[in-house]
């Protein structure tokens, strides 16, 4: 049963601009997220022990990732608020349609939570693109006391 337009719990975007690689989006477990890589800091068959040490201090795996943030309770990176995440998306050049996706998702989530009086877990059954109408189904509703609600 279609409930809401333009909503999906999984939307992953990425782009590379010269030496900068950015991955951002929304995954149900992480919430909104962003990871920023400086490709100049990435290890490439490194012979210099100082550069190796520096690169692995910036990112444990030498990938050049110097910023990782998320809005969800669990995951890698610093947990931040949704407004802070939106600001990070803007700073690092997220497309306007992706910013609108974030705004719509937040409004829909808050509306459902307020109307139903419970935290709602939403899963997408069909996704034809951000501009298209999508079908969502509420699979689980949890009350504020942690009880399942039928």
PAZAPA-4460 file (N, C-alpha, C; in steps of 0.05 Angstrom, whole numbers, plus 32768, in hexadecimal, padded with zeros to 4 digits):
% residues 150
    n_x    n_y    n_z   ca_x   ca_y   ca_z    c_x    c_y    c_z   seq   type   mol
   8011   7FE8   8000   8000   8000   8000   8012   8019   8000     1      X     A
   8010   802A   7FEC   8021   8043   7FEB   8018   8056   8001     2      X     A
   802C   805E   8011   8026   8071   8027   8032   808C   8021     3      X     A
   804B   808D   8018   8059   80A7   8017   8069   80A9   7FFE     4      X     A
   806C   80C1   7FF2   807D   80C4   7FDB   809A   80C9   7FE3     5      X     A
   80AC   80C3   7FD1   80C8   80CB   7FD3   80D5   80C4   7FEE     6      X     A
   80D5   80AB   7FF5   80E1   80A2   800E   80EF   8088   800A     7      X     A
   8108   8086   8011   8116   806C   8010   812A   806C   8027     8      X     A
   812D   8056   8035   8141   8055   804A   815D   8050   803F     9      X     A
   8160   8048   8026   817B   8044   801B   817F   8055   8003    10      X     A
   8191   8067   8004   8198   8078   7FED   81B6   807F   7FF0    11      X     A
   81C7   8076   7FDE   81E3   807A   7FE1   81ED   8089   7FC8    12      X     A
   81FC   809E   7FCD   8207   80AF   7FB8   8225   80B2   7FBB    13      X     A
   8233   80B7   7FA6   824F   80BD   7FA8   8259   80CC   7F90    14      X     A
   826E   80DB   7F93   827B   80E9   7F7D   8299   80ED   7F83    15      X     A
   82A8   80F0   7F6F   82C5   80F6   7F72   82CA   8110   7F62    16      X     A
   82D8   8123   7F6F   82DF   813C   7F63   82FC   8140   7F67    17      X     A
   830D   813B   7F53   832A   813C   7F55   8333   812A   7F6B    18      X     A
   833D   8135   7F81   8349   8125   7F97   8335   8120   7FAE    19      X     A
   831C   8128   7FAB   8308   8125   7FC0   82F4   8110   7FB7    20      X     A
   82EE   80FD   7FC8   82D9   80E9   7FC3   82C6   80EA   7FDB    21      X     A
   82AC   80ED   7FD4   8297   80F0   7FE9   8282   80DA   7FE4    22      X     A
   827B   80CD   7FFA   8265   80BA   7FFB   8251   80C3   800F    23      X     A
   8237   80C4   8008   8223   80CD   801B   8208   80C1   8014    24      X     A
   81F6   80C2   8027   81DB   80B7   8022   81CD   80B0   803B    25      X     A
   81BC   809B   8039   81AC   8092   8050   81AB   8074   804F    26      X     A
   81B2   8067   8064   81AE   804A   8067   81A0   8046   8082    27      X     A
   818C   8035   8082   817B   8032   8099   818A   802F   80B3    28      X     A
   819F   8020   80B3   81AE   801B   80CC   81BF   8033   80D5    29      X     A
   81CA   8042   80C2   81DC   8058   80C8   81CD   8073   80CA    30      X     A
   81B6   8075   80BE   81A9   808F   80BA   81B7   809C   80A3    31      X     A
   81B7   80B7   80A3   81C5   80C6   808E   81E3   80C4   8095    32      X     A
   81F3   80C3   8080   8210   80C0   8084   821F   80D0   806F    33      X     A
   8239   80D4   8075   824C   80E0   8062   8267   80D6   8069    34      X     A
   8277   80D0   8054   8293   80C9   8057   82A2   80D9   8042    35      X     A
   82B8   80E6   804A   82C7   80F7   8038   82E4   80ED   8037    36      X     A
   82EE   80E9   801F   8309   80DE   801B   831A   80F2   800C    37      X     A
   8333   80F6   8015   8347   8105   8006   8358   80F0   7FF9    38      X     A
   8355   80EC   7FDF   8363   80D6   7FD1   8381   80DA   7FD1    39      X     A
   838B   80F2   7FD6   83A8   80F6   7FD7   83B4   80E9   7FF0    40      X     A
   83A3   80E4   8004   83AD   80D7   801D   83AA   80B9   801D    41      X     A
   839F   80AE   8007   839B   8091   8005   83B6   8083   8001    42      X     A
   83B9   806D   8010   83D1   805D   800D   83D2   804F   7FF2    43      X     A
   83E9   8050   7FE5   83ED   8042   7FCB   8408   8035   7FCB    44      X     A
   8409   801C   7FD3   8423   800D   7FD5   8438   801F   7FE3    45      X     A
   8431   8029   7FFA   8442   803D   8007   845C   8032   8012    46      X     A
   8472   803F   800A   848C   8038   8013   8496   804A   802A    47      X     A
   848B   8062   802B   8493   8076   803F   8484   8070   805A    48      X     A
   8493   8068   806F   8485   8061   8088   8478   8079   8095    49      X     A
   8482   8091   8092   8475   80A8   809D   845A   80AE   8090    50      X     A
   8459   80AB   8076   8440   80B0   8068   842C   8099   806F    51      X     A
   8435   8081   8071   8424   806B   8079   8418   8070   8094    52      X     A
   8429   8079   80A7   841F   807F   80C2   840A   8096   80C2    53      X     A
   8411   80AB   80B3   83FF   80C2   80B1   83E4   80B9   80A5    54      X     A
   83E5   80AA   808F   83CC   80A2   8081   83BB   8090   8093    55      X     A
   83C7   807E   80A2   83B8   806D   80B3   83AF   807B   80CD    56      X     A
   83BB   8091   80D3   83B0   80A2   80EA   8397   80B0   80E1    57      X     A
   8396   80B9   80C8   837F   80C7   80BD   8368   80B4   80BA    58      X     A
   836D   809D   80AE   8359   8088   80AB   8366   806E   80B0    59      X     A
   835B   805E   80C1   8368   8045   80CB   8371   8033   80B4    60      X     A
   8362   8034   809D   8369   8022   8087   8378   802F   8071    61      X     A
   8380   8048   8075   8390   8056   8060   8380   805E   8048    62      X     A
   8366   8060   804A   8355   8067   8034   8354   8085   802E    63      X     A
   835E   8095   8040   835C   80B2   803C   8343   80BE   8047    64      X     A
   8332   80AE   8054   8319   80B8   805F   831E   80C8   8078    65      X     A
   8318   80E2   8076   831E   80F4   808D   8305   80FD   809B    66      X     A
   82ED   80F7   8091   82D4   80FF   809E   82BF   80E9   8099    67      X     A
   82B4   80DF   80AF   829E   80CC   80AE   828A   80D4   80C3    68      X     A
   8271   80D8   80BB   825C   80E0   80CE   8243   80D2   80C7    69      X     A
   8231   80CF   80DB   8218   80C1   80D7   8203   80CE   80EA    70      X     A
   81EA   80CA   80E4   81D5   80D4   80F7   81C9   80BD   8107    71      X     A
   81CE   80A4   80FF   81C3   808D   810C   81D1   8087   8126    72      X     A
   81C4   8076   8136   81CF   806E   8150   81E8   805D   814E    73      X     A
   81EA   804D   8138   8200   803A   8136   820F   803F   811C    74      X     A
   8228   8037   811C   8238   8039   8104   8253   8047   8109    75      X     A
   8262   8049   80F4   827D   8055   80F5   827A   8073   80F1    76      X     A
   828A   8082   80FF   828B   809F   80FC   827E   80AD   8113    77      X     A
   827F   80C7   8112   8274   80D8   8126   8256   80DB   8122    78      X     A
   8247   80D8   8138   822A   80DB   8136   8224   80F9   8138    79      X     A
   8214   8103   8125   820D   811F   8124   81EF   8122   8120    80      X     A
   81E4   813A   8124   81C8   813F   8120   81C2   8140   8102    81      X     A
   81A9   813E   80FB   81A1   8140   80DE   81A8   815C   80D3    82      X     A
   81A3   8172   80E2   81AB   818C   80D6   81C9   818E   80D1    83      X     A
   81D9   8183   80E3   81F6   8183   80DF   81FD   8172   80C6    84      X     A
   81F0   815B   80C3   81F5   814A   80AC   81ED   8159   8092    85      X     A
   81D7   8167   8093   81CF   8176   807B   81E4   818B   8074    86      X     A
   81EE   8198   8088   8204   81AC   8083   821C   819E   8077    87      X     A
   8224   8187   8081   823A   8178   8075   8235   8171   8058    88      X     A
   821D   8167   8053   8216   8161   8037   8219   817A   8025    89      X     A
   820F   8191   802F   8212   81AA   8020   822F   81B1   801C    90      X     A
   823F   81B0   8031   825B   81B8   8030   826A   81A7   801B    91      X     A
   8264   818D   801A   8272   817B   8008   8264   8177   7FEE    92      X     A
   8251   8188   7FE7   8246   8189   7FCC   8231   8174   7FC5    93      X     A
   8220   816D   7FD8   820A   815B   7FD1   81F7   8168   7FBD    94      X     A
   81ED   8158   7FAB   81DA   8163   7F97   81C1   816D   7FA5    95      X     A
   81B4   8181   7F99   819C   818D   7FA5   8186   8178   7FA8    96      X     A
   8183   8166   7F95   816E   8152   7F97   8173   813F   7FAF    97      X     A
   818D   813B   7FB6   8193   812A   7FCD   818E   8139   7FE7    98      X     A
   8192   8153   7FE8   818B   8163   7FFF   816C   8163   8003    99      X     A
   815D   8165   7FED   8140   8163   7FEF   8137   8148   7FF9   100      X     A
   8145   8133   7FF0   813F   8118   7FF9   8142   8117   8018   101      X     A
   8158   8122   8023   815C   8122   8040   8145   8131   804D   102      X     A
   813E   8148   8043   8128   8158   804F   810E   8149   804F   103      X     A
   8107   813C   8038   80EE   812D   8036   80EE   8116   804A   104      X     A
   8104   8108   804B   8106   80F0   805C   8101   80F8   8079   105      X     A
   810E   810E   8082   810C   8117   809E   80EF   811F   80A4   106      X     A
   80E2   812E   8091   80C6   8137   8095   80B4   811E   8097   107      X     A
   80B7   810B   8085   80A6   80F4   8086   80AA   80E4   809F   108      X     A
   80C3   80E0   80A7   80C9   80D0   80C0   80BC   80DE   80D8   109      X     A
   80C0   80F8   80DA   80B4   8107   80F1   8096   8106   80F1   110      X     A
   808A   8109   80D9   806D   8108   80D6   8062   80ED   80DF   111      X     A
   806E   80D8   80D5   8065   80BD   80DD   8068   80B8   80FB   112      X     A
   807E   80C0   8106   8083   80BC   8122   806E   80CC   8133   113      X     A
   8068   80E5   812A   8055   80F5   8139   8039   80EA   8136   114      X     A
   8031   80E3   811E   8015   80DA   8119   8010   80BF   8127   115      X     A
   8023   80AD   8125   801F   8093   8131   8027   8092   814F   116      X     A
   8036   80A5   8157   803F   80A6   8173   8054   8091   817A   117      X     A
   8061   8087   8165   8075   8072   8168   808B   8076   8154   118      X     A
   80A3   806C   815B   80B9   806B   8148   80B2   8057   8132   119      X     A
   80B5   805F   8119   80AC   804D   8103   80C5   8044   80F3   120      X     A
   80C6   802B   80EE   80DB   8020   80DC   80CF   801E   80C0   121      X     A
   80DB   802B   80AD   80D0   802C   8092   80E2   801D   807F   122      X     A
   80D7   800D   806E   80E6   7FFE   8059   80DA   8003   803E   123      X     A
   80EA   8007   802A   80E1   800C   800F   80DD   7FF2   8001   124      X     A
   80C6   7FEF   7FF3   80C1   7FD8   7FE3   80C9   7FDC   7FC6   125      X     A
   80C7   7FF5   7FBD   80CD   7FFB   7FA1   80D9   8017   7FA0   126      X     A
   80EE   801A   7F8F   80FB   8034   7F8C   8100   8038   7F6F   127      X     A
   80F5   804D   7F63   80F9   8053   7F47   810A   806C   7F43   128      X     A
   8115   8077   7F58   8125   808F   7F57   811A   80A4   7F6A   129      X     A
   812B   80B7   7F70   8123   80CB   7F84   810B   80DC   7F7C   130      X     A
   8108   80E1   7F62   80F3   80F2   7F59   80D9   80E2   7F55   131      X     A
   80DA   80C8   7F57   80C2   80B8   7F52   80B3   80B2   7F6C   132      X     A
   809B   80A8   7F69   808C   80A0   7F81   8095   8084   7F88   133      X     A
   809A   8080   7FA2   80A3   8066   7FAC   808E   805A   7FBE   134      X     A
   808F   8041   7FC2   807D   8033   7FD3   808B   802B   7FED   135      X     A
   8080   8031   8003   808C   802A   801D   8078   801A   802D   136      X     A
   8082   800A   803F   8071   7FFA   8050   807C   7FFC   806C   137      X     A
   806B   8000   807F   8073   8001   809B   8074   7FE4   80A5   138      X     A
   808C   7FDA   80AB   808F   7FBE   80B3   808E   7FBA   80D1   139      X     A
   8095   7FD0   80DF   8098   7FCD   80FC   8093   7FE8   8109   140      X     A
   8084   7FE8   811E   8080   8001   812E   8088   7FFA   814A   141      X     A
   8099   800B   8155   80A2   8007   8171   8098   801E   8182   142      X     A
   808B   8018   8198   8082   802D   81AA   8099   8039   81B9   143      X     A
   8094   8050   81C5   80A9   805D   81D4   80B3   804C   81EC   144      X     A
   80A3   8039   81F4   80AC   8027   820A   80BB   800F   81FF   145      X     A
   80BE   800D   81E4   80CD   7FF7   81D8   80BB   7FDF   81D1   146      X     A
   80A1   7FE1   81D6   808F   7FCB   81CF   8088   7FCC   81B2   147      X     A
   8083   7FB5   81A7   8079   7FB3   818B   805C   7FBA   818B   148      X     A
   8054   7FC9   8177   8038   7FD1   8173   802D   7FC4   815A   149      X     A
   8016   7FB7   815B   800B   7FAA   8144   7FFC   7FBE   8132   150      X     A
***
